[in-house]
Amino acid sequence: MASGGGSSSSRAWTQRQNKQFECALAVYDREAPDRWHNIARYMGGTKSADEVRRHFEQLVHDVTQIEAGRVPFPRYMGSYYGSAPAPVAGAGLDDDMAAATRTKQYPKFQR
């Protein structure tokens, strides 16, 4: 995802930095003057204004790719015994079909 090369502050973002970035975006919306400088300051000086702007642009790109269906579905390792994970009841079904599926699988939980 959003990472750069070169300087030490350009390395991949940590989970903590991503959370700080998320909070900063909530504080400084797109109408805020000097948005990227303020977000960089909010990050405690670990990232520059240019780095936070590029990180945001990369996240927007990633979301666009996901929403367009261009990101392949991840292949998960499966359970402890190596089998594929069990399907989720009602996954991909509308509410009525999902409820009917749950009722068939778990009859004592009927609505």
C-alpha positions as CSV (number, residue, x, y, z in Angstrom):
1,M,0.0,0.0,0.0
2,A,1.2,3.5,0.6
3,S,4.9,3.5,1.1
4,G,7.8,5.2,-0.5
5,G,11.5,4.7,-0.8
6,G,14.6,6.6,0.2
7,S,14.4,8.5,3.5
8,S,13.7,6.8,6.8
9,S,10.4,8.6,7.1
10,S,9.3,7.2,3.8
11,R,9.2,3.6,5.0
12,A,6.0,1.6,5.1
13,W,3.5,3.1,7.5
14,T,3.0,1.3,10.8
15,Q,-0.4,0.4,12.1
16,R,-0.1,3.2,14.7
17,Q,0.8,5.8,12.0
18,N,-2.2,4.6,9.9
19,K,-4.5,5.1,12.9
20,Q,-3.0,8.6,13.5
21,F,-3.5,9.4,9.8
22,E,-7.1,8.2,10.0
23,C,-7.8,10.4,13.0
24,A,-6.1,13.3,11.4
25,L,-8.3,13.0,8.3
26,A,-11.3,13.2,10.5
27,V,-10.0,16.4,12.1
28,Y,-8.7,18.1,8.9
29,D,-11.3,17.5,6.1
30,R,-10.7,18.5,2.5
31,E,-11.8,22.1,3.2
32,A,-9.2,22.7,5.9
33,P,-6.5,25.2,5.0
34,D,-3.0,23.7,4.9
35,R,-4.5,20.2,5.3
36,W,-1.4,18.2,4.5
37,H,0.8,20.3,6.8
38,N,-1.6,20.0,9.6
39,I,-1.9,16.3,9.2
40,A,1.9,16.0,9.1
41,R,2.0,18.0,12.3
42,Y,-0.7,15.7,13.9
43,M,1.5,12.7,13.0
44,G,4.1,14.0,15.4
45,G,6.7,14.9,12.7
46,T,7.1,11.3,11.6
47,K,5.9,12.1,8.1
48,S,6.1,15.2,5.8
49,A,3.2,17.0,4.3
50,D,4.2,15.6,0.9
51,E,4.3,12.0,2.4
52,V,0.8,12.3,4.0
53,R,-0.6,13.7,0.7
54,R,0.9,10.8,-1.3
55,H,-0.3,8.3,1.3
56,F,-3.8,9.7,0.9
57,E,-3.7,9.6,-2.9
58,Q,-2.5,6.0,-2.7
59,L,-5.3,5.0,-0.4
60,V,-7.8,6.7,-2.7
61,H,-6.3,4.7,-5.6
62,D,-6.5,1.5,-3.6
63,V,-10.2,2.0,-2.7
64,T,-11.0,2.8,-6.3
65,Q,-9.4,-0.4,-7.4
66,I,-11.2,-2.4,-4.8
67,E,-14.6,-0.8,-5.7
68,A,-14.0,-1.5,-9.4
69,G,-13.3,-5.2,-8.7
70,R,-9.7,-5.0,-9.9
71,V,-8.3,-6.4,-6.7
72,P,-8.3,-10.3,-6.6
73,F,-10.1,-12.0,-3.8
74,P,-7.5,-13.1,-1.2
75,R,-6.6,-16.8,-0.8
76,Y,-6.7,-17.7,2.8
77,M,-4.8,-20.6,4.2
78,G,-7.8,-22.5,5.6
79,S,-8.3,-24.0,9.0
80,Y,-5.9,-25.7,11.3
81,Y,-6.4,-29.0,9.5
82,G,-5.8,-27.5,6.1
83,S,-9.4,-27.5,4.8
84,A,-11.0,-24.4,3.3
85,P,-12.9,-22.2,5.7
86,A,-16.6,-22.9,6.0
87,P,-18.9,-20.6,4.0
88,V,-20.8,-18.1,6.0
89,A,-24.6,-18.8,6.1
90,G,-26.4,-16.3,4.0
91,A,-23.3,-14.7,2.5
92,G,-24.2,-12.9,-0.7
93,L,-28.0,-13.4,-0.2
94,D,-30.7,-10.9,0.3
95,D,-32.1,-10.5,3.8
96,D,-35.1,-12.9,3.2
97,M,-33.0,-15.6,1.7
98,A,-30.3,-15.3,4.4
99,A,-33.0,-15.6,7.1
100,A,-34.4,-18.7,5.4
101,T,-30.9,-20.2,5.3
102,R,-30.3,-19.5,8.9
103,T,-33.7,-20.9,9.9
104,K,-32.9,-24.2,8.0
105,Q,-29.4,-24.4,9.6
106,Y,-30.5,-23.4,13.1
107,P,-34.2,-24.2,13.5
108,K,-34.4,-23.2,17.2
109,F,-33.5,-19.6,16.2
110,Q,-36.5,-19.0,14.0
111,R,-37.9,-15.5,13.9
